[in-house]
Amino acid sequence: RAATTGRHRYLSLRHALVVGQVALSLVLLTAAGLFVRGASRAARAEPGFSLDRSLIVGVDPSLTRLDEQRVRGFYRQAIERVRATPGIEAASLASVVPFGNLTETRRVRLAGQAVEDEQTDNDAGGSSVSYGGGGSGGSGDDRNGVVSAYYVVGRDYFQTLRIPVLRGRVFSEAEESEPSGVRVAVIDEPLSRRLFKGADPIGRHIYLPDPVAANRVPMEVVGVVAGTRHALLDTAPGPHLYLPFGQHFRPTMTFHARTASSGSAGEAAALSAIRSQIRNIDSSIPIVVSSSMAAYRDRGISAWG
């Protein structure tokens, strides 16, 4: 009888554990389903820029032994040729692609702003780089500035992505190609609102707290553009800081191009032409991505699903 009673207790406990595991699995599956559905809905919301007729081709000269001067020369030639390619309406460069796996943020501060903790100027300056499509771009304020998504771009970037310019101007040809000149920046409306509290930012100066003194040089705000969403899970536009490629060199950049006509055949032909232009300049530079922006965004959604 004792053995039989013990077996019944064992079976009852085992049954309870199985029921508990099944119940927990159902809860987790339901939560995961709701999360994925919400992520897909958020990802398909209006991003703040145009996906139609928009292409990207990413290259990574850092995988070669080219020095900065030669890489700058490569980008100068390549972007000129891409812009002159038949069927390309506009083209530019960017260090970060929306909905991609790379997120870079920096703390942005008003020049002359009193801060509560000077130690923040001796740490990483509020900068971070993360990989993965689910993170947010710029995400909020702190006591010493506004944490913003950080993009290095060429001229015509906003024209190419159809991001409206609200005030001021965008970057010039010289600012795209030359490291010298007055330091300038373009900010978006969410960053303007949080940093300037409704005041006109044009002509005002901002800087990035950074342990490297050269990176603390104040930059004049020359333009304000509409807000965009950086990451798949962003439910609303966050603050963005845009800096010109000439003054903020990056070896790894992505070509953005807008075709004159829509359609998959035209996009495929344009992508092939852009890749050919790049290889004709330097075939040793690897092409790491080649896609329409819509397909690039959709691959990120599929990864979450």
Buried (B, 14 or more C-beta within 10 A) or exposed (E): EEEEEEEEEEEEEEEEEEEEEEEEEEEEEEEEEEEEEEBBEBBEEEBBBBBEBBBBBBBBBEEBEBEEEEBBBBBBBBBEBBBEBEBBBBBBBBBBBBBBBBBBBBBBBBEEEEBEEEEBBEEEBBBBEEEEBBBBBBBEBEEBBBBBBBBBBBBBBBBBBBBEBEBBEBBBEEBBBBEEEEBBBBBBBBBBBBBBEEEEBBEBBBBBBBEEEEBBBBBBBBBBBBBBBBBBBBEEBBBBBBBBBBBBBBBBBBBBBBBEEEEEEBBEBBBEBBBEBBEEBBEEBEBEBBBBBBEBBBEBBEEBE
